């Protein structure tokens, strides 16, 4: 399983990586990192086999929702599942991101246990689709 973590905060990337590794230990995840949406877009275009992108909304250079829009318009990478991370708990923002095709979202600050719960839920959803 290949995962891309896009966040301008190295601390948040580290927390996410630890949580993902804990949640997906059986799947031996390969975790790639980017500091902004442009770097993230470049990485996902070079690695269209990425399964999940954890994408922060507010970043310099290119914001997460802009990266998501570009991904959803690109046939080569529009299939990649995206989990948005935001401090914005505003329902309208979450609704807007959901319409753009996100698989889930995390409200900051979050813990490794929250990441574990989300990944379990997403993996169960994937397993149910496969049957």
C-alpha positions in Angstrom: 0.0 0.0 0.0 1.3 3.4 -1.0 0.3 6.6 0.8 1.2 10.2 0.3 1.1 12.7 3.2 0.9 16.4 2.1 1.3 18.9 4.9 3.5 22.0 5.4 4.0 21.0 9.1 6.7 18.5 9.6 5.2 17.7 13.0 1.8 16.8 11.5 3.5 14.7 8.8 5.4 12.8 11.6 2.1 12.3 13.6 0.3 11.1 10.5 3.2 8.7 9.5 3.2 7.1 12.9 -0.6 6.8 13.0 -0.7 5.3 9.4 2.2 2.9 10.2 0.3 1.7 13.4 -3.0 1.4 11.6 -1.7 -0.4 8.5 1.2 -2.4 10.0 -0.1 -5.6 8.3 0.0 -3.9 4.9 3.5 -2.5 5.3 2.7 0.9 3.9 5.2 2.9 1.8 4.7 6.6 2.9 5.8 9.4 0.7 5.8 13.1 1.9 5.3 16.5 0.4 5.3 20.0 2.0 2.7 21.6 -0.3 0.1 20.9 -2.9 2.4 21.4 -5.9 5.0 19.0 -4.5 2.1 16.6 -3.7 0.7 16.9 -7.2 4.1 16.2 -8.7 4.5 13.1 -6.6 1.1 11.7 -7.2 1.5 12.2 -11.0 4.8 10.3 -10.9 3.2 7.6 -8.6 -0.4 7.0 -9.9 -0.4 3.7 -7.9 -0.7 5.7 -4.7 -3.7 4.4 -2.7 -4.4 7.3 -0.3 -3.4 10.9 -0.1 -3.7 12.7 3.3 -4.0 16.3 2.2 -3.9 19.4 4.3 -6.2 22.2 3.2 -4.2 25.2 4.1 -0.6 25.2 2.8 1.7 27.6 1.0 2.4 27.4 -2.8 -0.7 25.4 -3.5 -3.6 24.7 -1.1 -5.0 21.3 -0.7 -8.4 22.0 -2.2 -6.7 23.2 -5.3 -4.6 20.1 -5.5 -7.8 18.0 -5.1 -9.5 19.9 -7.9 -6.6 19.2 -10.2 -6.5 15.6 -9.2 -10.2 15.0 -9.8 -9.8 16.6 -13.3 -6.9 14.4 -14.3 -8.0 10.9 -15.6 -4.6 9.4 -14.6 -5.0 10.2 -10.9 -8.6 10.9 -10.2 -9.1 7.4 -8.8 -6.7 8.1 -5.8 -8.5 8.3 -2.5 -8.1 11.6 -0.6 -8.4 12.2 3.1 -8.5 15.9 3.8 -7.0 17.4 7.0 -8.2 20.7 8.2 -8.7 22.9 11.2 -11.8 24.2 9.6 -14.7 22.3 11.2 -17.2 24.4 9.2 -19.9 22.2 7.8 -20.0 24.1 4.5 -16.3 23.5 3.9 -16.6 19.8 4.7 -19.6 19.6 2.4 -17.7 21.3 -0.4 -14.8 18.9 0.0 -17.2 15.9 0.1 -18.7 17.0 -3.2 -15.2 17.1 -4.7 -14.9 13.4 -3.9 -12.9 13.0 -0.7 -12.9 9.6 1.0 -12.8 11.2 4.5 -11.4 14.0 6.6 -9.5 14.6 9.8 -10.1 17.7 12.0 -6.9 19.0 13.5 -5.6 18.4 16.1 -6.0 14.7 16.0 -4.4 11.7 17.6 -2.9 8.4 16.3 -6.0 6.7 17.6 -8.3 8.8 15.4 -6.1 8.0 12.4 -6.3 4.3 13.4 -10.1 4.5 13.6 -10.4 6.3 10.2 -8.1 3.9 8.4 -10.0 0.9 9.8 -13.2 2.4 8.6 -11.8 3.1 5.1 -10.3 -0.4 4.9 -13.6 -2.1 5.9 -15.4 0.0 3.3 -12.8 -1.1 0.6 -13.2 -4.8 1.7 -17.0 -4.5 1.5 -16.7 -3.1 -2.1 -14.5 -5.9 -3.1 -17.0 -8.6 -2.2 
